[in-house]
Each structure stands twice: as structure tokens, then as C-alpha cells.
Amino acid sequence: MRYLTFALAKGRLAKKTLGLLEQIGITCEEMKDPNTRKLIFVNEELKLKFFLSKATDVPTYVEYGAADIGVVGKDTLLEEGRNLYEVMDLGFGKCRMCVCGPASAKELLKHNEIIRVASKYPVIAKDYFNNTKNQTVEIIKLNGSVELAPIVGLSEVIVDIVETGSTLRENGLEVLEEICPLSARMVVNQVSLKMENQRIRKLLADLNELISKEA
């Protein structure tokens, strides 16, 4: 039997995913060692491998078959646009992708004016303004705190993830439009789903049952 390999986004998503998997009998003790330098963790008994990676790389590992299964936020999937199957909403890591800015920017959005939009998610921002709103905008890609952009006059609005909105409020900004809801998703490599259909379907069925019980 070949190994089934999981790519997990480092941090909270990985911890939550491992917690879920434990509840359906899938454990990986090696991963619990806080001092480990290992990159790949193995459960020999169940023939499973796990590795942690940067969220933006998870869809790439899955698309190219380096991992059979991945867990990552919906925001990353939308931004990366990789060729894979999104098979399950895991129901945690919930937040929203929104257009945010000062209250005064509402009018600019209403009247479809040409504006500048700063975002860590240029693909999502472009798709929303071009295809949903039919509004011409200039997208500015940032990697750091995008809330700064409208404050220092780099852009009129930003497109970013909003959880509680407290950072926005502290900086005189607010949610102006909601683009879509986000949460952790499980994705599967297209070939793996054919080759390992039975094992993957069983895993999904067990997870589904667990999540529907908790809902």
C-alpha cells in the first residue's frame, strides 16, 4: 500500500486539522514534538505522511501530486487558482474577504469610479472589481499591513481578510463590501482521487460525519 500524503498550512489551520483527524483515529505522534527539525512526519501503521508548508504552497504541492490531500484557506485557493478538487469545507478558520476603506470611499464604489485598490490578494481583487462590479481599478500588490494603504494615500480602498474588524476600526476604516465567506478547505489531487478513491472517500465520509455531528 502506498502512502497517502497530506500537505497542511502551517499554524492554526494545521493544529485544527490534526485535532479533527485525531477524532477519526488518524494520529501522528511525531508532529507533537515542539523541538523537532523534521520536515516529513510518518504514521507507518496507517501508511500516511504529513508535511507542513506555507499556505500559498499547499495548492501547488497538491496540484503536482507531491501531496495527495491538502488543507488550506479558501482565500489561498481563490488566489492561486490551481487545478485540483475542493472536496470539503472543514468549517473552521471562518472569516470574510472584504473591500474595506474609510466611510468616504463608499461613494467611489457606488459610482464605479476609477480607483486604486491595495491588496495581498491581487487575483481576488481584480476578479471582483472586473467581473462582479465591472469597475476599472488599479490593483497595487502589498505584502505587509494593507490597512496602511488608504491611511497614507496609496489607495482609496483595500481588499483583505476580515475576522473581527477591530484592526479596521482602530484605524478609522470599515467593511464597505463583502466579496465572499472564507474557511479551511480540504483539496485533493485529481489523479490521487482516482488511484486512491476508496481510502480518500472513507476519510471524507468519516470527517463529514464528525463535522455534521459538531455542527
Phi, psi and chi 1 to 4 in degrees:
 res  aa     phi    psi   chi1   chi2   chi3   chi4
   1 MET       -  131.2 -169.2  158.3   72.4      -
   2 ARG   -79.8  162.5   71.3 -176.4  -85.4  -84.4
   3 TYR   -76.5  143.4  -71.7   93.7      -      -
   4 LEU   -95.9  128.4  -93.9 -171.2      -      -
   5 THR  -110.5  131.8  -56.8      -      -      -
   6 PHE  -108.1  132.3  -71.6   75.1      -      -
   7 ALA  -106.8  121.6      -      -      -      -
   8 LEU  -116.5  139.2  -53.1  178.4      -      -
   9 ALA   -71.0  126.4      -      -      -      -
  10 LYS   -53.2  150.5  -78.0  177.4 -173.9  169.7
  11 GLY    97.8 -144.6      -      -      -      -
  12 ARG   -58.5  -41.0  -83.7 -170.4  -57.5  178.5
  13 LEU   -61.8  -42.0  -75.2 -166.7      -      -
  14 ALA   -63.9  -45.1      -      -      -      -
  15 LYS   -60.1  -45.9  -76.3 -163.4 -179.8   96.4
  16 LYS   -64.4  -42.1  -78.2  -94.3 -161.4 -175.7
  17 THR   -62.9  -45.8  -53.7      -      -      -
  18 LEU   -62.6  -36.2  -69.0  166.5      -      -
  19 GLY   -62.2  -43.0      -      -      -      -
  20 LEU   -64.1  -46.9  -95.2 -172.1      -      -
  21 LEU   -61.7  -37.5  -68.3  173.0      -      -
  22 GLU   -58.7  -37.0  -85.9 -160.4   -3.9      -
  23 GLN   -68.7  -18.6  -70.2  179.9   68.9      -
  24 ILE  -108.2   20.2   60.0  163.5      -      -
  25 GLY    86.5   12.5      -      -      -      -
  26 ILE  -105.8  111.1  -67.4  174.1      -      -
  27 THR  -122.5  160.4   54.6      -      -      -
  28 CYS  -147.1   92.0 -169.3      -      -      -
  29 GLU   -59.9  -36.1  -67.3  -56.0  -43.2      -
  30 GLU   -54.1  -33.4  -73.9 -170.3  -36.7      -
  31 MET   -73.8  -13.3  -67.8 -172.5   90.1      -
  32 LYS   -83.6  -10.1  -68.0  179.5  178.8  173.7
  33 ASP   -77.0  111.3  177.0    2.0      -      -
  34 PRO   -67.4  -18.3   22.2  -29.2      -      -
  35 ASN   -99.5    4.0  -57.2  -45.7      -      -
  36 THR   -67.7  146.2 -175.4      -      -      -
  37 ARG  -106.7    2.3  -62.3  -81.0  176.1  140.5
  38 LYS   -64.0  151.2  -82.5 -169.7  167.3 -174.5
  39 LEU  -104.2  -29.8  -65.4  174.5      -      -
  40 ILE  -124.1  133.0  -66.4 -174.2      -      -
  41 PHE  -116.0  138.6  -54.3   90.5      -      -
  42 VAL  -124.7  138.3 -176.0      -      -      -
  43 ASN  -111.4   99.4  179.4  -35.2      -      -
  44 GLU   -62.7  -40.0  -77.7  -64.7   -9.2      -
  45 GLU   -60.3  -44.7 -167.4 -169.9  -20.7      -
  46 LEU   -94.0   -0.6  -63.2  173.7      -      -
  47 LYS    55.7   56.0  -74.5  -77.2 -176.6  -98.4
  48 LEU  -126.7  145.2  -61.5  172.4      -      -
  49 LYS  -124.9  148.2  -74.8 -177.1 -177.9  176.7
  50 PHE  -132.6  142.1  -60.7   84.6      -      -
  51 PHE  -142.6  154.4   64.4   84.6      -      -
  52 LEU  -102.5  140.7  -59.1  173.1      -      -
  53 SER  -146.2  170.3   86.6      -      -      -
  54 LYS   -62.0  139.4 -155.5  173.1  170.8 -174.0
  55 ALA   -50.3  -44.5      -      -      -      -
  56 THR   -65.6  -18.1   46.5      -      -      -
  57 ASP   -89.9  -17.9  -67.9  -23.6      -      -
  58 VAL   -56.4  -49.9  169.5      -      -      -
  59 PRO   -59.8  -32.6  -21.9   33.4      -      -
  60 THR   -67.0  -47.4  -50.1      -      -      -
  61 TYR   -57.8  -40.2  -77.2  118.3      -      -
  62 VAL   -73.5  -44.0  175.4      -      -      -
  63 GLU   -58.8  -41.3 -177.4 -174.8   19.8      -
  64 TYR   -87.9    2.5  -74.6   95.6      -      -
  65 GLY    82.8    6.5      -      -      -      -
  66 ALA   -69.9  -24.7      -      -      -      -
  67 ALA  -129.8  144.3      -      -      -      -
  68 ASP   -81.8  -37.1  -58.7  -69.2      -      -
  69 ILE  -132.4  142.5  -63.4  166.7      -      -
  70 GLY  -134.2  154.1      -      -      -      -
  71 VAL  -128.0  124.1  174.2      -      -      -
  72 VAL  -158.1  163.3   73.2      -      -      -
  73 GLY   -70.7  149.8      -      -      -      -
  74 LYS   -60.0  -31.8  178.6   67.9  175.4  174.1
  75 ASP   -58.5  -42.3   51.0  -56.1      -      -
  76 THR   -66.9  -39.8  -53.9      -      -      -
  77 LEU   -63.4  -43.4  -65.5  175.5      -      -
  78 LEU   -65.9  -39.5  -70.2  169.7      -      -
  79 GLU   -72.3  -39.9 -171.4   64.1   22.2      -
  80 GLU   -81.2  -30.7  -66.0  -64.3  -46.5      -
  81 GLY    55.9   42.5      -      -      -      -
  82 ARG   -82.5  162.3  -66.3  -77.1  173.9 -176.3
  83 ASN   -91.0   90.6 -151.6    1.1      -      -
  84 LEU  -154.4  170.9   29.4   80.0      -      -
  85 TYR   -95.4  124.9  -66.5  129.6      -      -
  86 GLU   -90.1  113.1 -175.2 -175.4  -44.3      -
  87 VAL  -105.9  -18.6  -69.6      -      -      -
  88 MET  -159.4  139.3 -171.1  177.4  -75.7      -
  89 ASP   -92.1  115.6 -178.9  -15.3      -      -
  90 LEU   -80.0   -9.9  -65.0  170.9      -      -
  91 GLY    81.0    2.7      -      -      -      -
  92 PHE  -118.7  175.9   57.8   80.5      -      -
  93 GLY    66.2   33.9      -      -      -      -
  94 LYS   -75.0  134.4  -73.2 -174.0  176.5  178.5
  95 CYS  -162.3 -170.4   45.3      -      -      -
  96 ARG  -134.0  147.8  -58.5  172.2  -67.7  154.8
  97 MET   -94.5  124.8 -175.0   67.7   73.4      -
  98 CYS  -135.7  158.3  -60.8      -      -      -
  99 VAL   -92.4  124.6  179.8      -      -      -
 100 CYS  -128.1  158.6  -47.8      -      -      -
 101 GLY   172.4 -173.9      -      -      -      -
 102 PRO   -69.5  155.8   23.3  -29.4      -      -
 103 ALA   -54.7  -32.3      -      -      -      -
 104 SER   -64.3  -18.8   57.2      -      -      -
 105 ALA   -78.6  -10.6      -      -      -      -
 106 LYS   -54.1  -44.1  -90.7 -176.7 -164.7  160.6
 107 GLU   -61.7  -39.0  -71.3  -56.1  -51.7      -
 108 LEU   -64.5  -34.0  -57.9  172.9      -      -
 109 LEU   -75.0  -36.1  -65.1  170.9      -      -
 110 LYS   -64.8  -41.8 -113.3 -175.3 -128.7  165.7
 111 HIS   -95.9   13.4  -56.4  -54.9      -      -
 112 ASN    51.4   41.7  -86.8   16.3      -      -
 113 GLU   -75.5  156.7  -66.0 -164.5   28.0      -
 114 ILE   -75.2  117.8  -63.8  175.7      -      -
 115 ILE  -132.9  169.9   53.7  171.0      -      -
 116 ARG  -102.3  136.5  -74.2 -169.3  -63.0 -167.0
 117 VAL  -123.7  122.0  179.6      -      -      -
 118 ALA   -99.0  139.8      -      -      -      -
 119 SER  -164.5  152.1 -175.1      -      -      -
 120 LYS   -81.6   -9.0  -69.9  177.7 -161.8  167.7
 121 TYR  -121.3   69.0  -57.3   93.3      -      -
 122 PRO   -61.6  -33.4   18.5  -29.4      -      -
 123 VAL   -67.0  -47.3  173.6      -      -      -
 124 ILE   -63.6  -44.3  -65.7  171.9      -      -
 125 ALA   -61.7  -46.6      -      -      -      -
 126 LYS   -63.3  -44.7 -171.1  178.0  178.3 -170.2
 127 ASP   -61.0  -42.7 -179.9   66.3      -      -
 128 TYR   -65.0  -50.2  177.8   68.7      -      -
 129 PHE   -71.7  -40.4  -80.9   98.8      -      -
 130 ASN   -75.3  -44.3  -71.8    2.2      -      -
 131 ASN   -98.2  -33.9  -59.7  -31.6      -      -
 132 THR   -88.6  -43.8  -54.5      -      -      -
 133 LYS   -99.3  -14.1  -77.7  179.3   66.4   76.5
 134 ASN    52.2   44.0  -64.1  -41.6      -      -
 135 GLN  -115.3  131.7 -178.3  170.0   -1.2      -
 136 THR   -80.5  124.2  -55.5      -      -      -
 137 VAL  -137.0  160.0  -65.9      -      -      -
 138 GLU  -103.8  122.2 -177.5 -172.8  -14.4      -
 139 ILE   -94.8  129.6  -51.9  -80.6      -      -
 140 ILE  -114.0  119.3  -60.4  167.8      -      -
 141 LYS   -83.0  126.4  165.7   98.3  163.4   77.4
 142 LEU  -122.8  155.9  -72.4  178.4      -      -
 143 ASN  -111.1  -21.4  -61.9  -57.6      -      -
 144 GLY  -100.3 -143.8      -      -      -      -
 145 SER   -69.9  102.0  -54.4      -      -      -
 146 VAL   -70.3  -20.3  -76.4      -      -      -
 147 GLU   -57.7  -25.5  -65.9   86.6    2.4      -
 148 LEU   -63.6  -34.8 -103.7  179.3      -      -
 149 ALA   -53.3  -52.1      -      -      -      -
 150 PRO   -71.4  -25.6   10.8  -13.3      -      -
 151 ILE   -69.6  -39.2  -62.7  166.7      -      -
 152 VAL   -95.2    4.2  -61.9      -      -      -
 153 GLY    84.8   15.0      -      -      -      -
 154 LEU   -73.6  -35.9  176.4   65.6      -      -
 155 SER  -144.5  162.8   69.9      -      -      -
 156 GLU   -79.6  -39.4  -80.5   75.2   28.3      -
 157 VAL  -137.9  171.3  -64.1      -      -      -
 158 ILE  -128.2  158.5   60.3  173.1      -      -
 159 VAL  -117.1  120.4  164.9      -      -      -
 160 ASP  -155.0  168.9 -157.3   18.8      -      -
 161 ILE   -79.1  134.9  -68.5  174.7      -      -
 162 VAL  -121.2  125.3  177.4      -      -      -
 163 GLU  -101.0  -69.4  -83.6 -172.8   72.1      -
 164 THR  -104.3  -24.3   61.5      -      -      -
 165 GLY    86.0    2.1      -      -      -      -
 166 SER   -67.3  -37.5   53.4      -      -      -
 167 THR   -62.8  -40.4  -51.1      -      -      -
 168 LEU   -60.3  -52.2  -66.5  172.9      -      -
 169 ARG   -59.4  -40.7  -73.4 -170.1  -67.9  -83.7
 170 GLU   -62.4  -23.8  -83.5  173.8   31.0      -
 171 ASN  -110.0   18.6  -68.5  -71.8      -      -
 172 GLY    71.3   24.2      -      -      -      -
 173 LEU  -115.5  164.7  -53.3  173.8      -      -
 174 GLU  -149.0  166.0   59.5 -174.9   68.9      -
 175 VAL   -74.7  124.7  171.1      -      -      -
 176 LEU  -101.0  -36.3  -56.7  172.1      -      -
 177 GLU  -150.4  143.7  -67.8  176.1   -3.2      -
 178 GLU   -98.6  131.4 -175.6  172.5  -38.3      -
 179 ILE   -89.2  -52.2  -62.7  174.8      -      -
 180 CYS  -167.3  156.3   62.0      -      -      -
 181 PRO   -78.1  150.7   24.6  -26.9      -      -
 182 LEU  -128.4  153.3  -56.2  169.6      -      -
 183 SER  -167.1  176.9   56.8      -      -      -
 184 ALA   -73.5  135.2      -      -      -      -
 185 ARG  -124.8  149.1  -52.6  -65.1  164.8  101.6
 186 MET  -100.4  132.4 -175.3  168.6  -88.1      -
 187 VAL  -123.6  152.9  -68.7      -      -      -
 188 VAL  -132.8  141.3  175.9      -      -      -
 189 ASN   -65.4  139.5  171.8  -86.3      -      -
 190 GLN   -64.2  -39.6  -65.9 -177.0  -20.5      -
 191 VAL   -71.9  -40.7  176.1      -      -      -
 192 SER   -57.9  -38.2  -57.2      -      -      -
 193 LEU   -64.0  -31.6 -166.3   56.8      -      -
 194 LYS   -77.8  -47.2  -70.3 -170.1 -174.4   80.7
 195 MET   -70.8  -38.3  -53.0  -80.7  -70.3      -
 196 GLU  -116.8   36.3  -64.5  -71.3  -17.5      -
 197 ASN   -52.8  -46.7 -167.0  -83.4      -      -
 198 GLN   -63.1  -47.7 -140.8  172.8  -24.5      -
 199 ARG   -66.2  -41.7  -71.2  171.8   80.0 -165.5
 200 ILE   -70.1  -41.8  -68.2  172.1      -      -
 201 ARG   -61.3  -39.3  -69.2  -84.3  173.9 -143.2
 202 LYS   -63.6  -45.1  164.2   94.8  171.4   72.7
 203 LEU   -58.9  -45.9  169.0   78.3      -      -
 204 LEU   -65.2  -40.0  -64.7  176.9      -      -
 205 ALA   -64.3  -43.6      -      -      -      -
 206 ASP   -63.6  -42.4  -69.4  -10.6      -      -
 207 LEU   -65.8  -42.1  -82.9  174.0      -      -
 208 ASN   -59.7  -43.7 -132.6  -17.5      -      -
 209 GLU   -62.3  -44.6 -160.9 -179.1  -33.8      -
 210 LEU   -62.5  -46.5  175.8   68.4      -      -
 211 ILE   -66.4  -39.7  -69.5  165.4      -      -
 212 SER   -69.3  -29.6   50.6      -      -      -
 213 LYS   -67.4  -40.1  -93.6 -174.4 -157.0  160.2
 214 GLU   -76.6  -22.2  -71.2 -178.7  -11.1      -
 215 ALA   -66.5      -      -      -      -      -
